[in-house]
């Protein structure tokens, strides 16, 4: 095998170790997506998002369009650490997957303070460990009951 052919084969194998480019109707890849002070954990039962000391949940069945975009309703807790205070609030998650990168924005309808709180955009990468700073991330999220 020539060196050029071997190099091309290695590049092709390296590129196959993550999410494939999104196709219309595909879903977020299950696993951990990590970034600076942010993380997303996708399981069969929930998509769990952490941004700093806050967290939220959206359905695991988020469907991407042909450009890798999605919008989904879920719930969010704005006061989650060190002690969870307050109710889960309605939230809308919108994002886009490009290769192994997910860019996500969250609009939380804070019904307690009577305002909308915008989080993001955050950027997380599939397979990376979230770098969370002082607030921990759930290791195995529970389906926390999606409120709409």
C-alpha positions as CSV (number, residue, x, y, z in Angstrom):
1,X,0.0,0.0,0.0
2,X,1.4,3.4,-0.9
3,X,1.9,6.0,1.8
4,X,-0.7,8.4,0.3
5,X,-3.3,5.6,0.2
6,X,-2.5,4.7,3.8
7,X,-2.8,8.3,4.9
8,X,-6.1,8.7,3.2
9,X,-7.4,5.5,4.9
10,X,-6.3,6.7,8.3
11,X,-8.0,10.1,7.8
12,X,-11.2,8.3,6.8
13,X,-11.1,6.1,9.9
14,X,-10.4,9.0,12.2
15,X,-13.4,10.9,10.9
16,X,-15.7,8.0,11.5
17,X,-15.4,8.1,15.3
18,X,-18.3,10.5,16.0
19,X,-21.6,11.7,14.8
20,X,-22.2,11.7,11.1
21,X,-23.3,14.8,9.4
22,X,-27.0,15.4,10.3
23,X,-29.7,14.3,7.9
24,X,-33.3,15.4,8.0
25,X,-35.0,13.3,10.6
26,X,-31.9,12.3,12.4
27,X,-31.5,12.8,16.2
28,X,-28.9,14.1,18.6
29,X,-26.2,11.5,19.1
30,X,-26.4,9.7,22.4
31,X,-23.5,10.3,24.8
32,X,-21.8,13.3,26.4
33,X,-21.2,16.6,24.7
34,X,-18.8,18.9,26.6
35,X,-17.7,22.5,26.6
36,X,-16.5,25.3,28.8
37,X,-19.0,25.5,31.8
38,X,-21.5,23.5,29.8
39,X,-22.5,19.9,29.1
40,X,-25.2,17.9,27.3
41,X,-25.9,14.3,28.1
42,X,-28.2,12.5,25.6
43,X,-29.7,9.2,26.7
44,X,-32.6,7.0,25.6
45,X,-34.9,8.7,28.2
46,X,-33.8,12.4,28.3
47,X,-31.5,15.0,26.9
48,X,-30.0,16.7,30.0
49,X,-28.3,20.2,29.7
50,X,-26.1,21.9,32.2
51,X,-25.0,25.6,31.8
52,X,-23.0,26.7,34.8
53,X,-25.1,26.1,38.0
54,X,-28.3,25.6,36.1
55,X,-29.8,22.6,34.3
56,X,-32.7,21.5,32.2
57,X,-34.3,18.6,30.3
58,X,-35.8,18.1,26.9
59,X,-37.1,15.0,25.1
60,X,-34.5,12.5,23.8
61,X,-36.4,12.4,20.5
62,X,-35.2,15.8,19.2
63,X,-35.4,15.6,15.4
64,X,-32.8,17.6,13.3
65,X,-33.7,19.2,10.0
66,X,-31.5,18.9,6.9
67,X,-29.3,21.8,8.2
68,X,-28.8,20.1,11.6
69,X,-31.2,22.5,13.4
70,X,-33.8,21.8,16.0
71,X,-36.2,23.5,18.4
72,X,-37.8,21.7,21.4
73,X,-39.8,22.4,24.5
74,X,-38.6,21.3,27.9
75,X,-38.1,22.4,31.4
76,X,-35.3,24.3,33.2
77,X,-34.1,25.0,36.7
78,X,-32.3,28.3,37.0
79,X,-31.4,27.9,40.7
80,X,-29.9,24.5,40.9
81,X,-26.7,24.7,42.9
82,X,-25.6,24.4,45.7
83,X,-29.3,23.8,46.7
84,X,-32.0,23.5,44.2
85,X,-34.5,26.3,44.7
86,X,-37.7,27.0,42.8
87,X,-39.8,25.1,40.3
88,X,-38.9,23.7,37.0
89,X,-39.7,26.3,34.5
90,X,-40.9,26.0,30.9
91,X,-38.1,26.4,28.4
92,X,-37.4,26.3,24.7
93,X,-34.2,24.8,23.4
94,X,-32.9,25.6,20.0
95,X,-29.6,24.4,18.4
96,X,-27.6,23.3,15.5
97,X,-25.3,20.4,15.0
98,X,-22.4,20.7,12.6
99,X,-20.1,17.7,12.6
100,X,-19.2,16.9,16.3
101,X,-20.2,20.4,17.5
102,X,-23.6,21.4,19.0
103,X,-24.4,25.1,19.4
104,X,-27.3,25.6,21.8
105,X,-29.5,28.5,23.1
106,X,-32.1,28.2,25.8
107,X,-35.0,30.6,26.5
108,X,-36.4,30.0,30.0
109,X,-39.8,31.4,30.8
110,X,-39.1,32.4,34.4
111,X,-42.7,32.5,35.7
112,X,-41.5,33.4,39.2
113,X,-39.6,36.5,38.2
114,X,-42.0,37.2,35.3
115,X,-39.2,37.4,32.6
116,X,-37.5,35.4,29.9
117,X,-34.0,34.4,30.7
118,X,-31.7,33.7,27.8
119,X,-28.8,31.2,28.2
120,X,-26.2,30.8,25.5
121,X,-25.3,30.3,22.9
122,X,-23.2,27.5,24.3
123,X,-20.9,25.3,22.3
124,X,-20.3,21.7,23.2
125,X,-18.4,19.0,21.4
126,X,-19.4,15.3,21.2
127,X,-17.1,13.0,23.2
128,X,-15.5,15.8,25.2
129,X,-15.7,16.0,29.0
130,X,-17.7,19.1,30.2
131,X,-15.4,21.7,32.0
132,X,-17.9,22.8,34.7
133,X,-16.0,25.1,37.0
134,X,-17.5,25.2,40.6
135,X,-20.8,23.4,39.7
136,X,-21.0,19.7,39.2
137,X,-22.7,17.9,36.3
138,X,-25.0,14.9,36.6
139,X,-23.1,11.8,35.8
140,X,-26.2,9.8,34.9
141,X,-29.3,12.1,34.5
142,X,-32.7,10.9,35.4
143,X,-35.7,11.6,33.3
144,X,-37.0,14.5,35.3
145,X,-40.4,14.8,33.8
146,X,-40.6,17.1,30.9
147,X,-43.1,19.9,31.6
148,X,-44.7,21.8,28.8
